[in-house]
Amino acid sequence: MAIAVVSVIAGFAIYFNTQGSYISNKSTSNESIPITGQIDENGKVINIDKSQFKKAKDFAKSSVYINTKPISLDDLKGKVVLIDFWTYSCINCIRTIPYLNEWHDKYSDKGLVIVGIHTPEFDFEKNSDNVKSAVQKFEIKYPVLQDNDKEIWNEYDNRYWPRKYLVDDEGYIRYDHIGEGAYQETEKVIQALLSERAAHMGIKNTNFNNIQKSNNSSKLEYQDVNFSKIQSPELYFGYEFAKVPVGNKEGFTPNQIGFYQLPGNSEIKSNSIYLEGKWKNNPDNMELQSNNGSVLLKYNSKSVNIVAGGKGSFSVTQDGKLVTNDLSKDLSSNGKFMIDGQRLYNLATNREYGEHTIEIDVKGKGFQIYTFTFG
């Protein structure tokens, strides 16, 4: 099973001097090797052997091109291409989108093309209408391809959401970053590869110092997450996805309906999911079969989210107090969370990292819950 990454892992360590770029093969290495892109005293590019780098694979033909005409890597020859593997309900992917939107605004007219490869984790993410709605919600202007069968994902031997590959103007993968973070480093690579492209084209004096931050109108916020302070892992409800069982003594009953009862407060353990009510155990979610149900979790982080869908509404209490609008932007005007689609819902964002107990009180048969994620 692939991993939605919550830690920062750089595929290459990067060092830049005033004349060009250097990239080492291992993130743990302090040694750097020169690569093409350095300029000699006559303003010409010094070409260096690129055999150490892999050629980027072309995109398999997508069944759906979300906001673009059919596009291939061959069509982008001569451009610097940032390939971003993502899926729309992944909190780690969502937190990177403002940076991708920013880079698109700043560098698309200078030779950068971002291509989002939407590879689903859950079945509902295969629905192209859901993906189109997400692209509109996140105000994504760069091309997005749907990769439901993981053909492109497999071509790149990927296992993570999100993951970014930077491909130079000659088609070589020059940078590989797994997970969130390293935004400044990634932007420096973008600038270096664009400078290299300009040099190949005979353009001199490429300068990115005067580029201002764009006036991107995205509703998404740039979020600074301290992963060292998150003490709760992503928790799955589907029996095929879960790495640990639910906390109830009833456990999982695959493809069956189970009746669950919350244990006493003294029996509640951190980072274990507890349920109340009748729930159907599906491969990738739990689905409420009674008219009422609840979910309880003791977690340790700053923010807590769920991926949910189906029908109904729910209210949330944290540490015994009803969650209000100052804690969650997904709370509706009537003080409830209304299910308006299969997506990520923010339950609470606290001011500080710490331990909290959260309880979701669900109304409506057919409510589906997939995962808890944290930030």
C-alpha positions as CSV (number, residue, x, y, z in Angstrom):
1,M,0.0,0.0,0.0
2,A,1.3,3.4,-0.9
3,I,2.0,6.0,1.8
4,A,0.7,9.5,2.3
5,V,3.9,11.1,3.5
6,V,3.9,13.3,6.6
7,S,7.6,13.7,7.0
8,V,10.0,15.6,4.8
9,I,12.3,13.4,2.7
10,A,14.5,15.0,0.0
11,G,15.5,12.8,-2.8
12,F,18.7,14.8,-3.4
13,A,20.7,17.2,-1.4
14,I,21.1,20.5,-3.2
15,Y,23.8,23.1,-3.2
16,F,23.9,26.2,-5.4
17,N,26.7,28.6,-6.0
18,T,26.6,31.8,-8.0
19,Q,27.6,30.1,-11.3
20,G,25.4,27.1,-11.4
21,S,23.8,24.2,-9.6
22,Y,25.2,21.1,-7.9
23,I,23.2,18.1,-6.9
24,S,24.4,15.1,-5.0
25,N,22.9,11.6,-5.5
26,K,22.1,11.0,-1.8
27,S,20.4,13.2,0.7
28,T,22.8,12.0,3.4
29,S,25.9,12.9,1.3
30,N,27.9,16.1,1.8
31,E,29.6,15.6,-1.6
32,S,28.2,17.5,-4.6
33,I,28.8,16.8,-8.3
34,P,28.7,19.4,-11.0
35,I,26.0,19.1,-13.6
36,T,25.3,20.8,-16.8
37,G,24.1,24.4,-16.5
38,Q,27.3,26.1,-15.5
39,I,28.3,29.0,-17.7
40,D,31.8,29.7,-18.9
41,E,33.3,33.2,-19.3
42,N,31.9,33.5,-22.8
43,G,28.3,32.8,-21.6
44,K,28.2,29.3,-23.1
45,V,26.8,26.3,-21.3
46,I,29.3,23.8,-20.0
47,N,27.9,20.4,-21.0
48,I,28.6,17.6,-18.5
49,D,27.8,13.9,-18.8
50,K,24.2,13.3,-17.6
51,S,24.4,9.5,-17.7
52,Q,24.0,9.4,-14.0
53,F,20.5,10.8,-14.2
54,K,17.4,8.9,-15.4
55,K,15.3,9.9,-18.4
56,A,11.8,10.8,-17.4
57,K,9.1,8.4,-18.6
58,D,6.4,9.7,-20.9
59,F,2.9,9.8,-19.5
60,A,0.7,6.8,-20.2
61,K,-2.5,7.9,-22.1
62,S,-5.0,9.0,-19.5
63,S,-8.7,8.1,-19.7
64,V,-9.5,11.6,-18.4
65,Y,-7.7,14.9,-18.8
66,I,-9.2,17.0,-16.0
67,N,-8.5,20.6,-17.2
68,T,-6.3,20.1,-20.2
69,K,-6.2,18.6,-23.7
70,P,-4.3,15.4,-24.0
71,I,-0.7,16.1,-23.0
72,S,2.5,14.1,-23.2
73,L,6.1,14.7,-22.0
74,D,7.1,14.8,-25.7
75,D,4.7,17.8,-26.1
76,L,6.7,19.6,-23.3
77,K,10.2,19.0,-24.9
78,G,12.4,22.0,-24.2
79,K,10.4,22.9,-21.0
80,V,11.3,22.3,-17.4
81,V,8.6,20.0,-16.0
82,L,7.5,19.5,-12.5
83,I,5.6,16.2,-12.1
84,D,3.5,16.1,-9.0
85,F,1.8,12.9,-7.8
86,W,-1.2,13.7,-5.6
87,T,-4.7,12.7,-4.7
88,Y,-7.4,15.2,-3.7
89,S,-8.3,14.0,-0.2
90,C,-4.7,13.6,1.0
91,I,-3.9,16.3,3.6
92,N,-0.2,16.2,2.8
93,C,-1.0,16.9,-0.9
94,I,-3.5,19.6,-0.1
95,R,-0.9,21.5,2.0
96,T,1.5,21.5,-1.0
97,I,-1.0,22.9,-3.5
98,P,-0.5,26.6,-2.5
99,Y,3.2,26.3,-3.3
100,L,2.5,24.6,-6.7
101,N,0.0,27.3,-7.5
102,E,2.6,29.9,-6.6
103,W,5.3,28.4,-8.8
104,H,2.9,28.1,-11.7
105,D,2.1,31.8,-11.4
106,K,5.7,32.9,-11.1
107,Y,7.4,30.6,-13.6
108,S,5.0,29.3,-16.2
109,D,5.9,32.1,-18.6
110,K,9.6,31.4,-18.1
111,G,9.5,27.8,-19.2
112,L,8.1,25.8,-16.3
113,V,5.2,23.4,-16.8
114,I,3.6,21.7,-13.7
115,V,1.7,18.5,-14.4
116,G,-0.4,17.1,-11.7
117,I,-0.8,13.3,-11.8
118,H,-3.9,12.5,-9.8
119,T,-3.5,8.9,-8.6
120,P,-6.3,7.8,-6.3
121,E,-6.0,6.2,-2.9
122,F,-9.7,5.5,-2.3
123,D,-12.3,4.4,-4.9
124,F,-14.3,7.6,-4.7
125,E,-11.2,9.5,-5.9
126,K,-11.5,7.7,-9.2
127,N,-14.6,9.7,-10.0
128,S,-13.6,12.4,-12.5
129,D,-16.4,14.7,-11.3
130,N,-14.9,14.6,-7.8
131,V,-11.5,15.4,-9.2
132,K,-12.8,18.2,-11.3
133,S,-14.5,19.7,-8.3
134,A,-11.3,19.5,-6.3
135,V,-9.3,21.1,-9.0
136,Q,-11.8,24.0,-9.1
137,K,-11.9,24.3,-5.3
138,F,-8.1,24.4,-5.0
139,E,-7.9,26.8,-8.0
140,I,-5.4,24.7,-9.9
141,K,-4.5,26.1,-13.3
142,Y,-1.7,23.8,-14.3
143,P,-2.7,20.6,-16.2
144,V,-4.0,17.6,-14.2
145,L,-4.2,14.1,-15.6
146,Q,-6.2,11.3,-14.0
147,D,-4.2,8.1,-13.4
148,N,-6.9,5.7,-12.0
149,D,-5.1,2.6,-13.0
150,K,-1.7,3.8,-11.6
151,E,0.0,3.4,-15.0
152,I,2.0,6.6,-14.7
153,W,2.5,6.0,-11.0
154,N,4.0,2.5,-11.8
155,E,6.2,3.9,-14.6
156,Y,7.8,6.1,-12.0
157,D,8.0,3.4,-9.4
158,N,6.2,5.7,-7.0
159,R,4.8,4.7,-3.6
160,Y,4.0,8.1,-2.0
161,W,1.6,11.0,-1.9
162,P,2.8,13.7,-2.6
163,R,5.9,13.2,-4.7
164,K,7.6,15.7,-7.0
165,Y,10.0,15.1,-9.8
166,L,11.7,17.9,-11.6
167,V,12.6,17.2,-15.2
168,D,15.1,19.4,-17.1
169,D,14.7,20.7,-20.6
170,E,16.5,17.7,-22.0
171,G,14.2,15.2,-20.3
172,Y,16.4,14.1,-17.4
173,I,15.0,13.8,-13.8
174,R,17.2,16.1,-11.8
175,Y,15.3,16.3,-8.5
176,D,13.0,14.0,-6.6
177,H,11.3,15.0,-3.4
178,I,9.0,12.8,-1.3
179,G,6.4,14.4,1.0
180,E,5.8,17.9,2.2
181,G,8.4,20.6,2.9
182,A,11.7,21.7,1.3
183,Y,9.8,24.4,-0.6
184,Q,12.7,26.8,-0.7
185,E,15.1,24.1,-1.9
186,T,12.6,23.0,-4.6
187,E,12.1,26.5,-5.8
188,K,15.9,27.0,-6.1
189,V,16.1,23.8,-8.2
190,I,13.3,25.2,-10.4
191,Q,15.2,28.5,-10.9
192,A,18.5,26.6,-11.6
193,L,16.9,24.4,-14.2
194,L,15.2,27.4,-15.8
195,S,18.5,29.2,-15.9
196,E,20.1,26.2,-17.5
197,R,17.3,26.1,-20.1
198,A,17.8,29.8,-20.8
199,A,21.5,29.2,-21.3
200,H,20.7,26.3,-23.8
201,M,18.5,28.8,-25.7
202,G,21.3,31.4,-25.7
203,I,19.5,33.7,-23.3
204,K,21.9,35.5,-20.9
205,N,21.5,37.2,-17.6
206,T,18.6,35.2,-16.3
207,N,17.6,36.7,-13.0
208,F,14.8,35.6,-10.7
209,N,15.6,37.9,-7.8
210,N,13.0,40.5,-8.9
211,I,10.1,38.0,-9.2
212,Q,7.5,38.9,-6.6
213,K,5.2,36.6,-4.8
214,S,2.1,36.2,-6.9
215,N,-1.3,37.6,-6.0
216,N,-2.7,34.1,-6.1
217,S,-6.3,34.2,-4.9
218,S,-6.3,30.6,-3.6
219,K,-8.4,30.0,-0.5
220,L,-5.8,27.6,0.7
221,E,-3.4,28.7,3.3
222,Y,0.3,28.1,3.5
223,Q,0.6,25.8,6.5
224,D,3.7,25.4,8.6
225,V,3.6,21.9,10.1
226,N,6.0,20.8,12.8
227,F,6.1,17.0,12.2
228,S,8.3,16.4,15.2
229,K,5.4,17.5,17.4
230,I,2.8,15.3,15.7
231,Q,2.4,12.2,17.9
232,S,-0.5,10.5,16.1
233,P,-0.1,8.5,12.9
234,E,-2.7,8.5,10.1
235,L,-5.4,6.0,11.1
236,Y,-7.5,4.1,8.6
237,F,-11.1,2.7,9.1
238,G,-11.1,0.2,6.2
239,Y,-9.9,-3.3,7.2
240,E,-7.7,-3.6,4.1
241,F,-6.0,-0.2,4.8
242,A,-5.7,-0.3,8.6
243,K,-2.3,-0.9,10.1
244,V,-3.8,-1.4,13.6
245,P,-7.2,-2.7,14.6
246,V,-10.0,-0.5,16.0
247,G,-9.9,-0.1,19.8
248,N,-13.2,-1.8,20.4
249,K,-13.1,-5.4,21.6
250,E,-15.4,-6.2,18.7
251,G,-12.6,-5.5,16.2
252,F,-13.0,-5.7,12.5
253,T,-15.6,-7.9,10.9
254,P,-14.7,-7.7,7.2
255,N,-17.7,-7.1,4.9
256,Q,-20.1,-7.5,7.8
257,I,-22.1,-5.3,10.0
258,G,-20.8,-5.0,13.6
259,F,-22.5,-3.6,16.6
260,Y,-20.0,-1.5,18.6
261,Q,-20.0,0.0,22.1
262,L,-17.7,2.5,23.5
263,P,-15.6,1.3,26.5
264,G,-15.3,3.2,29.7
265,N,-13.0,6.2,29.9
266,S,-10.3,4.3,31.7
267,E,-10.0,1.9,28.8
268,I,-9.5,4.5,26.1
269,K,-6.0,4.4,24.6
270,S,-4.3,7.0,22.6
271,N,-4.3,6.7,18.8
272,S,-6.9,4.0,18.8
273,I,-10.3,4.4,17.0
274,Y,-13.4,3.6,19.0
275,L,-16.9,3.3,17.6
276,E,-20.5,3.3,18.8
277,G,-23.4,2.0,16.8
278,K,-23.9,-0.4,13.9
279,W,-21.2,-0.1,11.3
280,K,-20.5,-2.0,8.1
281,N,-16.8,-3.0,7.7
282,N,-15.9,-2.1,4.1
283,P,-12.4,-2.5,2.6
284,D,-11.6,1.2,2.7
285,N,-14.1,2.7,5.1
286,M,-16.7,2.1,7.9
287,E,-20.3,2.9,7.0
288,L,-22.9,3.7,9.6
289,Q,-25.9,1.4,9.4
290,S,-27.9,2.8,12.4
291,N,-29.5,6.2,12.4
292,N,-27.0,7.4,15.1
293,G,-23.4,6.6,15.8
294,S,-20.2,8.0,17.2
295,V,-16.5,7.9,16.8
296,L,-14.0,8.7,19.5
297,L,-10.3,9.3,19.4
298,K,-7.6,10.5,21.8
299,Y,-4.9,12.1,19.6
300,N,-1.8,14.2,20.0
301,S,-1.3,17.0,17.4
302,K,-2.4,20.5,16.5
303,S,-5.1,19.8,14.0
304,V,-7.2,16.7,13.2
305,N,-9.1,15.9,10.0
306,I,-11.2,13.1,8.6
307,V,-11.9,11.9,5.1
308,A,-15.6,11.2,5.0
309,G,-18.5,10.9,2.6
310,G,-21.9,9.3,2.2
311,K,-24.9,10.9,3.9
312,G,-25.9,12.7,7.0
313,S,-24.3,15.3,9.3
314,F,-22.2,15.2,12.5
315,S,-21.2,17.4,15.4
316,V,-17.9,17.3,17.2
317,T,-16.8,17.7,20.8
318,Q,-13.2,18.1,21.8
319,D,-12.2,17.6,25.4
320,G,-15.9,17.7,26.4
321,K,-16.6,21.1,24.6
322,L,-18.6,21.5,21.4
323,V,-16.3,22.5,18.5
324,T,-17.1,26.0,17.2
325,N,-16.2,28.1,14.2
326,D,-13.0,29.4,15.8
327,L,-11.6,25.8,15.7
328,S,-12.9,24.5,12.3
329,K,-13.5,26.2,9.0
330,D,-15.6,23.2,7.8
331,L,-18.3,23.8,10.4
332,S,-21.6,24.9,8.8
333,S,-23.6,27.9,10.0
334,N,-25.9,25.6,12.1
335,G,-23.0,24.3,14.1
336,K,-22.8,21.0,12.4
337,F,-20.6,19.4,9.8
338,M,-22.8,18.7,6.7
339,I,-21.7,15.9,4.4
340,D,-21.5,17.6,1.0
341,G,-19.2,15.2,-0.8
342,Q,-16.5,12.6,-0.4
343,R,-13.6,14.7,0.8
344,L,-11.4,15.8,3.7
345,Y,-13.1,17.7,6.6
346,N,-11.1,19.6,9.2
347,L,-12.6,18.8,12.6
348,A,-10.4,21.1,14.7
349,T,-7.2,23.2,14.5
350,N,-5.9,24.2,17.9
351,R,-3.4,26.9,18.7
352,E,-0.8,24.6,20.0
353,Y,0.3,20.9,19.7
354,G,-1.0,18.7,22.4
355,E,-3.2,15.8,23.4
356,H,-7.0,16.0,23.0
357,T,-10.0,13.7,23.0
358,I,-12.4,14.2,20.1
359,E,-15.8,12.6,19.6
360,I,-17.8,12.7,16.4
361,D,-21.6,12.4,16.9
362,V,-23.1,11.2,13.6
363,K,-26.7,11.5,12.5
364,G,-27.7,9.7,9.4
365,K,-27.5,6.1,8.1
366,G,-25.0,5.9,5.3
367,F,-22.3,8.1,6.7
368,Q,-18.8,6.8,5.6
369,I,-15.5,7.5,7.3
370,Y,-12.2,6.6,5.8
371,T,-9.3,8.0,7.8
372,F,-8.0,10.4,10.5
373,T,-5.2,12.6,9.5
374,F,-3.2,15.2,11.5
375,G,-1.2,18.4,11.2
